[in-house]
Amino acid sequence: MEPIKIKPLAGRILISVPFLQDFYFRKSVVLLADHSEEGSFGIIINKPVDVKLSDVAVDFAGFDAPVYLGGPVKTDSLFFIHTRPDIIDDGVKILEGLYWGGNIETVKTLIREKRLSREDIRFFVGYAGWMANQLDQELEENSWVVSMTDLNQIIKTNPVDLWNQTLRKLGREYKLWVNYPPDPLMN
């Protein structure tokens, strides 16, 4: 029986297939922020880098939030998602309770005033982007599986375990992918 295909939309996740060997996308989970005829973009949410926000951005001194590798586009820029639209203006809703971006000056002030915690916000270096129809083509080539998600899965799951846990939730066929060797030719 063929698994049900879920359409890519903002607020859904892309789970890379285990044989995808791209440096950025190998065993990645991408949260889609937008998907349209013009193209798609999102952020890889399961790849923390070994650096804290205060190490890469002087405006956030003392805020030891982790930084994540968001994708291969604009890796010299910082992006963020958050759960606080009540105090961060201009964010774009991705899914219930989760927003993309917003007023960065407000974020800096909230951090200085200790009104924003590491649980409220996540920072990413770079993002993942696809030109018009590119993601649709990759989906046809079976490079990704699209899945529903929710705020708890994104915010409360250990990012390092997210790829494995997401696959296990998709069912028996996908559970097998968890044990797929990093390089099948070396097996």
C-alpha positions as a Markdown table, in Angstrom:
| # | Residue | x | y | z |
|---|---|---|---|---|
| 1 | Met | 0.0 | 0.0 | 0.0 |
| 2 | Glu | 1.4 | 3.4 | -1.0 |
| 3 | Pro | 1.7 | 5.9 | 1.9 |
| 4 | Ile | -0.5 | 8.9 | 1.8 |
| 5 | Lys | 1.2 | 11.9 | 0.2 |
| 6 | Ile | 0.9 | 15.1 | 2.2 |
| 7 | Lys | 1.3 | 18.4 | 0.3 |
| 8 | Pro | 4.1 | 20.8 | 1.3 |
| 9 | Leu | 2.7 | 23.9 | 2.9 |
| 10 | Ala | 3.9 | 26.4 | 5.5 |
| 11 | Gly | 4.0 | 24.8 | 8.9 |
| 12 | Arg | 4.7 | 21.3 | 7.6 |
| 13 | Ile | 8.1 | 19.5 | 7.8 |
| 14 | Leu | 10.2 | 17.9 | 5.2 |
| 15 | Ile | 12.1 | 14.8 | 6.3 |
| 16 | Ser | 15.1 | 13.9 | 4.2 |
| 17 | Val | 15.3 | 10.3 | 2.9 |
| 18 | Pro | 18.3 | 8.4 | 4.5 |
| 19 | Phe | 20.3 | 8.1 | 1.3 |
| 20 | Leu | 20.4 | 11.9 | 0.7 |
| 21 | Gln | 24.1 | 12.7 | 1.1 |
| 22 | Asp | 24.1 | 16.5 | 0.8 |
| 23 | Phe | 26.1 | 18.1 | 3.7 |
| 24 | Tyr | 23.2 | 20.3 | 4.8 |
| 25 | Phe | 20.3 | 18.0 | 4.2 |
| 26 | Arg | 21.6 | 14.6 | 5.2 |
| 27 | Lys | 19.2 | 13.3 | 8.0 |
| 28 | Ser | 17.6 | 16.7 | 8.2 |
| 29 | Val | 14.1 | 17.9 | 9.2 |
| 30 | Val | 13.1 | 21.2 | 7.5 |
| 31 | Leu | 10.3 | 23.3 | 8.8 |
| 32 | Leu | 8.6 | 25.0 | 5.8 |
| 33 | Ala | 7.9 | 28.7 | 6.3 |
| 34 | Asp | 6.5 | 29.2 | 2.8 |
| 35 | His | 5.7 | 27.1 | -0.3 |
| 36 | Ser | 4.1 | 28.6 | -3.4 |
| 37 | Glu | 4.4 | 28.7 | -7.2 |
| 38 | Glu | 7.3 | 31.2 | -6.8 |
| 39 | Gly | 9.3 | 28.8 | -4.6 |
| 40 | Ser | 9.8 | 27.5 | -1.1 |
| 41 | Phe | 11.8 | 28.3 | 1.9 |
| 42 | Gly | 12.3 | 27.0 | 5.4 |
| 43 | Ile | 14.9 | 26.1 | 8.0 |
| 44 | Ile | 16.6 | 23.0 | 9.1 |
| 45 | Ile | 15.5 | 22.5 | 12.7 |
| 46 | Asn | 17.5 | 19.6 | 13.9 |
| 47 | Lys | 21.1 | 20.6 | 13.4 |
| 48 | Pro | 22.5 | 22.6 | 16.3 |
| 49 | Val | 26.0 | 23.9 | 15.8 |
| 50 | Asp | 28.7 | 23.9 | 18.4 |
| 51 | Val | 28.4 | 27.6 | 19.2 |
| 52 | Lys | 26.1 | 29.8 | 21.3 |
| 53 | Leu | 24.3 | 32.9 | 20.1 |
| 54 | Ser | 26.4 | 35.2 | 22.3 |
| 55 | Asp | 29.5 | 33.8 | 20.5 |
| 56 | Val | 28.4 | 34.9 | 17.0 |
| 57 | Ala | 26.4 | 38.1 | 17.7 |
| 58 | Val | 27.7 | 40.8 | 20.0 |
| 59 | Asp | 24.2 | 42.2 | 20.4 |
| 60 | Phe | 23.2 | 39.1 | 22.3 |
| 61 | Ala | 26.0 | 39.0 | 24.9 |
| 62 | Gly | 25.2 | 36.7 | 27.8 |
| 63 | Phe | 22.3 | 35.0 | 26.0 |
| 64 | Asp | 23.6 | 31.4 | 25.6 |
| 65 | Ala | 20.9 | 30.1 | 23.3 |
| 66 | Pro | 22.1 | 27.4 | 20.8 |
| 67 | Val | 22.4 | 28.3 | 17.2 |
| 68 | Tyr | 21.2 | 25.9 | 14.5 |
| 69 | Leu | 22.4 | 25.4 | 10.9 |
| 70 | Gly | 19.3 | 26.6 | 9.1 |
| 71 | Gly | 20.4 | 25.8 | 5.5 |
| 72 | Pro | 22.8 | 26.6 | 2.7 |
| 73 | Val | 21.3 | 30.0 | 1.7 |
| 74 | Lys | 22.6 | 33.3 | 3.3 |
| 75 | Thr | 24.8 | 31.5 | 5.9 |
| 76 | Asp | 26.1 | 34.9 | 6.8 |
| 77 | Ser | 22.7 | 35.9 | 8.2 |
| 78 | Leu | 20.8 | 35.1 | 11.4 |
| 79 | Phe | 17.2 | 34.1 | 11.3 |
| 80 | Phe | 14.8 | 33.1 | 14.1 |
| 81 | Ile | 11.5 | 31.4 | 15.0 |
| 82 | His | 9.6 | 32.2 | 18.2 |
| 83 | Thr | 6.6 | 31.4 | 20.3 |
| 84 | Arg | 6.0 | 35.0 | 21.5 |
| 85 | Pro | 3.9 | 37.0 | 19.1 |
| 86 | Asp | 2.5 | 38.8 | 22.1 |
| 87 | Ile | 5.8 | 40.6 | 22.7 |
| 88 | Ile | 7.6 | 40.3 | 19.3 |
| 89 | Asp | 6.0 | 42.4 | 16.5 |
| 90 | Asp | 6.0 | 41.6 | 12.8 |
| 91 | Gly | 6.5 | 37.9 | 12.9 |
| 92 | Val | 4.8 | 35.7 | 10.3 |
| 93 | Lys | 2.7 | 32.8 | 11.6 |
| 94 | Ile | 4.1 | 29.4 | 10.4 |
| 95 | Leu | 1.8 | 27.2 | 12.4 |
| 96 | Glu | -0.3 | 27.5 | 15.6 |
| 97 | Gly | 1.9 | 29.1 | 18.2 |
| 98 | Leu | 5.1 | 29.4 | 16.0 |
| 99 | Tyr | 6.3 | 32.5 | 14.1 |
| 100 | Trp | 9.1 | 33.3 | 11.7 |
| 101 | Gly | 11.1 | 36.4 | 12.4 |
| 102 | Gly | 9.9 | 39.8 | 13.7 |
| 103 | Asn | 11.4 | 43.0 | 15.0 |
| 104 | Ile | 15.0 | 42.1 | 15.9 |
| 105 | Glu | 15.4 | 45.3 | 17.9 |
| 106 | Thr | 12.5 | 44.2 | 20.1 |
| 107 | Val | 14.2 | 40.8 | 20.5 |
| 108 | Lys | 17.4 | 42.4 | 21.6 |
| 109 | Thr | 15.6 | 44.5 | 24.2 |
| 110 | Leu | 13.6 | 41.5 | 25.5 |
| 111 | Ile | 16.8 | 39.5 | 25.9 |
| 112 | Arg | 18.5 | 42.4 | 27.7 |
| 113 | Glu | 15.5 | 42.7 | 30.0 |
| 114 | Lys | 15.4 | 38.9 | 30.5 |
| 115 | Arg | 11.9 | 38.7 | 29.2 |
| 116 | Leu | 12.7 | 36.2 | 26.5 |
| 117 | Ser | 14.0 | 32.7 | 27.3 |
| 118 | Arg | 15.8 | 30.1 | 25.3 |
| 119 | Glu | 12.5 | 28.2 | 25.2 |
| 120 | Asp | 10.8 | 31.1 | 23.5 |
| 121 | Ile | 13.1 | 31.6 | 20.5 |
| 122 | Arg | 15.5 | 29.7 | 18.3 |
| 123 | Phe | 18.2 | 31.2 | 16.1 |
| 124 | Phe | 19.5 | 29.8 | 12.7 |
| 125 | Val | 22.4 | 30.6 | 10.5 |
| 126 | Gly | 21.2 | 30.4 | 6.9 |
| 127 | Tyr | 18.0 | 29.0 | 5.5 |
| 128 | Ala | 16.9 | 26.4 | 3.0 |
| 129 | Gly | 15.4 | 27.7 | -0.3 |
| 130 | Trp | 14.0 | 26.3 | -3.5 |
| 131 | Met | 13.3 | 28.0 | -6.8 |
| 132 | Ala | 9.8 | 27.7 | -8.4 |
| 133 | Asn | 8.9 | 24.0 | -8.8 |
| 134 | Gln | 12.3 | 22.8 | -7.5 |
| 135 | Leu | 10.9 | 21.4 | -4.2 |
| 136 | Asp | 8.0 | 19.7 | -6.1 |
| 137 | Gln | 10.6 | 18.1 | -8.4 |
| 138 | Glu | 12.6 | 16.9 | -5.4 |
| 139 | Leu | 9.4 | 15.4 | -3.9 |
| 140 | Glu | 8.7 | 13.6 | -7.2 |
| 141 | Glu | 12.3 | 12.2 | -7.0 |
| 142 | Asn | 11.5 | 10.9 | -3.5 |
| 143 | Ser | 14.2 | 13.0 | -1.8 |
| 144 | Trp | 11.8 | 14.1 | 1.0 |
| 145 | Val | 8.8 | 13.0 | 2.9 |
| 146 | Val | 6.3 | 15.7 | 3.9 |
| 147 | Ser | 4.7 | 15.4 | 7.3 |
| 148 | Met | 2.5 | 17.3 | 9.6 |
| 149 | Thr | 4.0 | 18.7 | 12.8 |
| 150 | Asp | 3.1 | 20.8 | 15.8 |
| 151 | Leu | 4.7 | 23.2 | 18.2 |
| 152 | Asn | 5.6 | 20.6 | 20.7 |
| 153 | Gln | 7.4 | 18.4 | 18.2 |
| 154 | Ile | 9.5 | 21.4 | 17.0 |
| 155 | Ile | 10.2 | 23.1 | 20.4 |
| 156 | Lys | 10.2 | 20.2 | 22.9 |
| 157 | Thr | 11.9 | 17.4 | 21.0 |
| 158 | Asn | 15.7 | 17.2 | 21.3 |
| 159 | Pro | 16.8 | 18.4 | 17.9 |
| 160 | Val | 19.5 | 15.8 | 17.6 |
| 161 | Asp | 16.8 | 13.0 | 17.9 |
| 162 | Leu | 14.2 | 14.8 | 15.7 |
| 163 | Trp | 14.9 | 13.0 | 12.5 |
| 164 | Asn | 14.8 | 9.5 | 14.1 |
| 165 | Gln | 11.7 | 10.3 | 16.2 |
| 166 | Thr | 9.8 | 11.8 | 13.2 |
| 167 | Leu | 10.5 | 8.7 | 11.1 |
| 168 | Arg | 9.3 | 6.4 | 13.8 |
| 169 | Lys | 6.0 | 8.3 | 14.1 |
| 170 | Leu | 5.4 | 7.9 | 10.4 |
| 171 | Gly | 5.0 | 4.1 | 10.7 |
| 172 | Arg | 6.7 | 0.8 | 10.0 |
| 173 | Glu | 8.0 | 1.6 | 6.5 |
| 174 | Tyr | 9.9 | 4.6 | 7.7 |
| 175 | Lys | 11.1 | 3.1 | 11.0 |
| 176 | Leu | 13.5 | 1.0 | 8.9 |
| 177 | Trp | 15.2 | 4.2 | 7.6 |
| 178 | Val | 16.5 | 5.0 | 11.1 |
| 179 | Asn | 19.0 | 2.2 | 10.8 |
| 180 | Tyr | 20.0 | 3.0 | 7.3 |
| 181 | Pro | 23.9 | 3.1 | 7.1 |
| 182 | Pro | 25.5 | 6.5 | 6.6 |
| 183 | Asp | 27.1 | 5.2 | 3.4 |
| 184 | Pro | 25.4 | 2.1 | 2.0 |
| 185 | Leu | 28.4 | 1.4 | -0.3 |
| 186 | Met | 30.6 | 1.0 | 2.8 |
| 187 | Asn | 28.3 | -1.6 | 4.4 |
